[in-house]
Amino acid sequence: MDKILHFQMSGRLIFGNGAVGELPAVMDRLDAARVLIVTDPGLVEAGVCGRIQGILEDADVAYETFDGVEADPSIRVVRDGLAMAQDVAPDALIGLGGGSSMDIAKVISILMTNDGDATDYIGSDRVPGPGLPKVTVPTTSGTGSEVSPIAVLSDEEEHLKKGVVSEYLYADVALVDPTLTLTLPPAVSAYTGVDALTHAIEAYTNKYAHPLIDTLALRAIRLIGGNLRRAVACGEDRQARYNMSMASLLGGMCLGSVNTGAVHALAYPLGGEYDVPHGVANSLLLPYVMRYNLISDLERFAEIAAALGENLDGLSLRDAADRAVDAVMQLCQDVGIVTQLRELDIPEDAIDEMAAAAMKVTRLLNINPRHVTEEAARQIYRDAY
């Protein structure tokens, strides 16, 4: 009751099947006659980028495309994209793709109008002013980056993921069209979907949990529990894709106000050192961190179990809370997500180093519902091994 909520999101949200058709009106509202599309080579090859380019051409909006985004992008990718943006001098940017493309677009945006390098703004509230107008167009259902004030970059020197967190990273327009996810491969659908589940569960259980955000988080959990299996097994199912896009959006809306916790903190070394995709790392670690956090609030974990569709009749509070972990583990197994670190060829003797690296992510560990020591981090990794 004593928690003060600070809630903010994108300046404008457009959601629904066919929403990309609103792009001309969006560009007109932003007074953008020339844009830079920030995306990855896979979306260019798949024709998704071409669909966006065609819409812009029909609206007489000039564009250039930076397609150098890679999975879990490094600071180098930001610099490459920024160099192109400075040559193009766009009026606005479009971040098209998963979290990586949207994050890179958001960081390029602020670097176009603020001095310095991306490394100058790592941390919270270090960006001095707004960037160029930016439109986020997700093609996956997981990161929630379309409505978050966060961009995650890989520091290749320290082998660690790092976050830029600023109100100036919110998109001017978040344009979410579930039809863009219809051709998403099953594996990507699986781990991005559990990434969205991680956002919702960590937002619902961390120290900053708030009743207003709880409603978003629980709705996201219910949607994922009821639709992820179908989205993975039958990717052409428009209702499942629609519901997963909504769940990802809701999870992303939790991030600016409440954020995540130890799952993300422990996932960062996996991506930074071993190039494990962010969603895969989160998905693998989620049930193990949930098990560790369980005693912090049995009632909330029981509510998560109920939201995931578990029958809790006749169970004690502790047994009901345990069902949340079991339900997440079963969901991960059903959609084919790896559940052990050894399956990713991570050596067991790397655990100590990863635990030490995770302890540097104090921004997230400090809001985890249960205090995480370095030994506790090691034990979570061992359990997951």
C-alpha positions in Angstrom: 0.0 0.0 0.0 2.9 2.4 0.6 4.5 1.9 -2.9 4.3 4.8 -5.2 3.8 3.8 -8.8 5.5 5.6 -11.7 3.9 4.4 -14.9 4.8 5.5 -18.4 4.7 3.8 -21.8 5.0 4.7 -25.5 3.5 7.9 -26.7 1.0 6.0 -28.8 0.0 2.3 -29.1 -1.6 0.8 -32.2 -2.5 -2.9 -31.9 -4.2 -5.4 -34.1 -4.1 -7.6 -37.1 -3.1 -5.4 -40.1 -1.9 -2.6 -37.9 1.2 -2.1 -40.1 -1.3 -0.5 -42.6 -1.3 2.5 -40.2 2.3 3.3 -40.9 1.6 6.1 -43.4 -0.6 7.9 -40.9 2.1 7.4 -38.2 4.7 8.9 -40.5 2.5 11.8 -41.2 1.8 12.4 -37.5 5.5 12.4 -36.9 6.1 14.6 -39.9 8.6 12.1 -41.1 9.4 12.3 -44.9 12.5 10.1 -44.6 13.0 7.2 -42.2 15.7 4.6 -41.4 14.5 1.1 -40.9 16.6 -0.9 -38.4 16.2 -4.6 -38.8 18.1 -7.9 -39.2 19.1 -9.9 -42.3 16.6 -12.7 -41.6 13.6 -10.4 -41.9 15.0 -9.0 -45.1 15.3 -12.5 -46.5 11.9 -13.5 -45.3 10.2 -10.6 -47.0 8.9 -9.0 -43.8 11.1 -5.9 -44.3 9.9 -5.7 -47.9 6.3 -5.5 -46.7 7.2 -2.5 -44.6 9.2 -0.9 -47.4 6.3 -1.4 -49.8 3.9 0.4 -47.4 6.3 3.3 -47.1 6.8 3.5 -50.9 3.1 3.6 -51.5 2.9 6.5 -49.1 5.8 8.3 -50.8 7.9 8.1 -47.6 11.6 7.8 -48.4 13.6 5.2 -46.6 16.9 3.5 -46.1 17.5 0.2 -44.4 20.1 -0.8 -41.8 20.0 -4.6 -41.7 23.1 -5.2 -39.6 21.4 -6.2 -36.4 22.4 -9.5 -34.9 21.0 -11.6 -32.0 21.9 -10.0 -28.7 23.7 -7.2 -30.4 27.0 -5.7 -29.3 27.8 -2.0 -28.9 29.6 -2.3 -32.2 26.3 -2.8 -33.9 25.0 0.4 -32.4 28.0 2.3 -33.8 27.6 0.8 -37.2 23.9 1.7 -37.3 24.6 5.2 -36.0 27.1 5.8 -38.7 24.5 5.0 -41.3 21.9 7.1 -39.6 24.2 10.0 -39.6 24.7 9.6 -43.3 20.9 9.2 -44.0 19.8 12.0 -41.6 16.3 10.5 -41.2 13.4 12.3 -39.6 12.4 9.1 -37.7 13.5 5.5 -37.1 11.6 2.2 -37.4 12.8 -0.6 -35.2 11.5 -3.7 -37.0 12.1 -7.2 -35.6 12.7 -8.8 -32.2 14.0 -7.0 -29.2 17.5 -6.7 -30.7 16.3 -4.5 -33.6 14.0 -2.4 -31.5 16.7 -1.9 -28.9 19.3 -0.8 -31.5 16.8 1.6 -33.0 16.1 3.1 -29.6 19.7 3.6 -28.8 20.5 5.1 -32.3 17.6 7.5 -31.7 19.1 9.0 -28.6 22.7 9.0 -30.0 21.4 11.1 -33.0 20.5 14.0 -30.6 22.8 13.5 -27.6 26.6 13.6 -27.6 28.7 10.6 -26.6 28.8 6.8 -27.1 26.3 4.1 -26.2 28.6 3.2 -23.3 28.1 6.6 -21.7 24.4 5.8 -21.2 24.6 2.3 -19.7 22.7 2.3 -16.4 19.6 4.1 -15.3 18.5 7.6 -16.2 21.8 8.7 -17.8 20.4 9.9 -21.1 20.2 13.7 -21.0 17.5 14.3 -23.5 15.0 12.9 -26.1 16.1 11.3 -29.3 14.7 11.2 -32.8 11.1 10.0 -33.2 11.0 6.2 -33.3 8.4 3.6 -34.1 8.8 0.0 -32.8 7.3 -2.8 -34.8 7.8 -6.2 -33.2 7.9 -9.4 -35.2 8.2 -11.7 -32.2 6.1 -12.1 -29.1 8.4 -12.0 -26.2 10.7 -9.1 -25.5 8.1 -6.3 -24.9 10.8 -3.9 -26.1 8.1 -2.1 -28.2 6.8 -0.5 -25.0 9.7 -0.6 -22.6 12.3 2.1 -21.7 15.1 -0.5 -21.8 17.7 -1.5 -24.4 20.0 -4.4 -23.7 23.5 -4.5 -25.3 26.3 -7.0 -25.1 29.6 -5.7 -23.8 32.1 -7.8 -25.7 35.0 -6.8 -23.5 33.4 -7.8 -20.2 31.4 -10.7 -21.8 28.2 -9.3 -20.1 24.8 -7.9 -21.1 24.2 -4.4 -20.0 21.1 -2.2 -20.0 20.4 1.4 -21.0 17.4 2.5 -19.1 15.8 5.8 -19.8 12.4 7.4 -20.3 13.8 8.7 -23.6 13.9 5.1 -24.9 10.1 4.8 -24.9 8.9 4.6 -28.5 6.9 7.5 -29.9 4.6 4.9 -31.5 4.4 1.2 -30.7 2.8 -0.6 -33.7 2.0 -4.2 -32.9 0.6 -6.3 -35.7 0.2 -10.0 -34.7 0.2 -11.1 -38.4 3.9 -10.3 -38.5 4.5 -13.2 -36.2 2.6 -15.9 -38.2 5.8 -17.2 -39.9 7.9 -17.2 -36.7 9.6 -20.5 -36.4 8.5 -22.9 -33.6 11.7 -22.6 -31.6 11.8 -18.8 -31.7 8.1 -18.7 -30.8 8.8 -21.0 -27.8 11.7 -19.1 -26.2 10.4 -15.6 -26.9 7.0 -16.7 -25.4 8.7 -17.9 -22.2 10.7 -14.7 -22.2 7.4 -12.8 -22.1 6.3 -15.1 -19.3 9.5 -14.3 -17.4 8.7 -10.6 -17.6 5.3 -11.1 -16.2 6.3 -13.5 -13.4 9.2 -11.4 -12.3 7.1 -8.2 -12.4 4.4 -9.9 -10.3 6.8 -11.2 -7.6 9.6 -8.6 -7.2 10.0 -6.0 -4.6 8.4 -3.3 -6.7 5.3 -5.3 -7.4 2.2 -3.0 -7.5 -1.5 -3.7 -7.7 -1.9 -1.8 -11.0 0.9 -3.7 -12.7 -0.3 -7.0 -11.1 -3.3 -6.9 -13.4 -1.2 -6.6 -16.5 1.2 -9.4 -15.3 -1.5 -11.9 -14.4 -3.3 -11.3 -17.6 -0.1 -11.9 -19.5 0.6 -15.1 -17.5 -3.0 -16.4 -18.3 -2.6 -15.6 -22.0 0.8 -17.4 -22.3 -0.4 -20.4 -20.3 -3.4 -20.7 -22.6 -1.8 -20.0 -26.0 1.9 -20.6 -26.2 1.7 -24.3 -26.8 -0.8 -23.7 -29.7 1.4 -20.9 -31.1 4.4 -23.2 -31.2 2.6 -26.2 -32.5 0.3 -24.4 -35.0 2.1 -21.2 -35.9 -0.6 -20.2 -38.4 -3.2 -20.0 -35.7 -4.2 -16.4 -35.8 -6.0 -16.4 -32.4 -3.0 -17.9 -30.6 -0.6 -15.4 -32.3 -2.9 -12.5 -31.4 -3.0 -13.6 -27.8 0.7 -14.1 -27.6 1.3 -10.6 -29.1 -1.0 -9.2 -26.5 0.8 -11.1 -23.7 4.2 -9.8 -24.9 2.9 -6.3 -24.9 1.4 -6.6 -21.4 4.7 -8.0 -20.1 6.6 -5.2 -21.7 4.3 -2.7 -20.1 5.4 -4.1 -16.7 9.1 -3.4 -17.3 9.3 0.3 -17.0 7.5 0.6 -13.7 8.4 -2.7 -12.0 11.1 -4.4 -14.0 12.3 -8.0 -13.6 14.7 -9.7 -11.2 17.2 -12.5 -10.7 16.3 -14.5 -13.8 17.4 -11.7 -16.0 20.5 -11.0 -13.9 21.6 -14.6 -14.1 20.8 -14.8 -17.8 23.1 -12.0 -18.7 26.4 -13.9 -18.3 25.0 -16.7 -20.5 24.5 -14.3 -23.3 27.6 -12.2 -22.8 30.0 -15.1 -22.5 28.4 -18.0 -24.4 26.2 -16.2 -26.9 23.0 -17.9 -25.6 20.0 -15.9 -27.0 18.4 -13.8 -24.3 15.1 -15.6 -24.5 16.7 -19.0 -24.3 18.7 -18.0 -21.2 15.6 -16.6 -19.4 13.5 -19.5 -20.4 16.0 -22.1 -19.0 16.6 -20.3 -15.7 13.0 -19.2 -15.0 11.8 -22.3 -13.1 15.1 -22.6 -11.1 15.0 -19.0 -9.9 11.2 -19.4 -9.2 12.1 -22.3 -6.9 14.7 -20.2 -5.1 12.3 -17.2 -4.7 9.3 -19.4 -3.7 9.5 -18.8 0.0 9.4 -15.0 -0.4 5.7 -15.0 -1.1 3.9 -18.4 -1.3 0.6 -16.7 -2.0 1.8 -14.9 -5.1 3.3 -18.1 -6.5 0.1 -20.0 -5.9 -1.7 -17.2 -7.8 0.7 -17.7 -10.7 -0.1 -21.5 -10.7 -3.8 -20.7 -10.9 -3.2 -18.2 -13.8 -1.3 -21.0 -15.6 -4.4 -23.2 -15.3 -3.4 -25.5 -12.4 -6.1 -27.1 -10.3 -5.3 -26.2 -6.7 -8.3 -27.6 -5.0 -7.4 -29.2 -1.7 -3.7 -28.2 -1.8 -1.9 -26.5 1.0 -0.5 -23.0 0.2 3.0 -24.4 -0.1 1.9 -27.2 -2.5 -0.1 -24.7 -4.5 3.0 -22.5 -4.8 5.1 -25.4 -5.9 2.7 -26.1 -8.7 3.7 -22.7 -10.3 7.3 -24.0 -10.7 6.0 -27.4 -12.0 3.7 -25.7 -14.5 6.4 -23.5 -15.9 8.8 -26.5 -16.2 6.1 -28.5 -18.0 5.3 -25.6 -20.3 9.0 -25.3 -21.2 9.3 -29.0 -21.9 6.1 -29.0 -24.0 7.4 -26.3 -26.3 10.8 -27.8 -26.6 13.0 -25.5 -24.5 16.2 -26.8 -23.1 16.0 -27.1 -19.3 19.7 -27.7 -18.4 22.8 -25.7 -19.0 24.7 -28.7 -20.1 22.5 -28.9 -23.1 24.0 -25.6 -24.3 27.5 -26.9 -24.0 28.3 -24.6 -21.1 31.1 -26.2 -19.0 30.4 -26.9 -15.4 33.5 -25.2 -14.3 32.2 -21.9 -15.7 29.6 -21.6 -12.9 31.8 -19.7 -10.5 32.7 -17.1 -13.1 29.1 -16.7 -14.2 27.9 -16.3 -10.6 30.5 -13.6 -10.1 29.5 -11.8 -13.3 25.8 -12.0 -12.4 26.4 -10.3 -9.1 27.4 -7.2 -11.0 23.8 -6.8 -12.3 22.7 -5.0 -9.1 20.0 -3.1 -10.9 18.0 -6.3 -11.1 19.3 -8.3 -8.1 18.3 -5.5 -5.7 14.6 -5.8 -6.6 14.5 -9.6 -6.6 12.1 -10.7 -3.9 14.7 -12.9 -2.1 18.2 -11.7 -1.5 20.7 -13.4 -3.8 24.2 -14.0 -2.6 27.0 -15.2 -4.9 26.8 -18.6 -3.3 23.0 -18.6 -4.0 23.7 -17.7 -7.6 26.2 -20.6 -7.9 23.6 -23.0 -6.5 20.9 -21.8 -8.9 23.3 -22.5 -11.8 24.2 -25.9 -10.3 20.5 -26.8 -10.0 20.1 -25.8 -13.7 23.1 -27.7 -14.8 
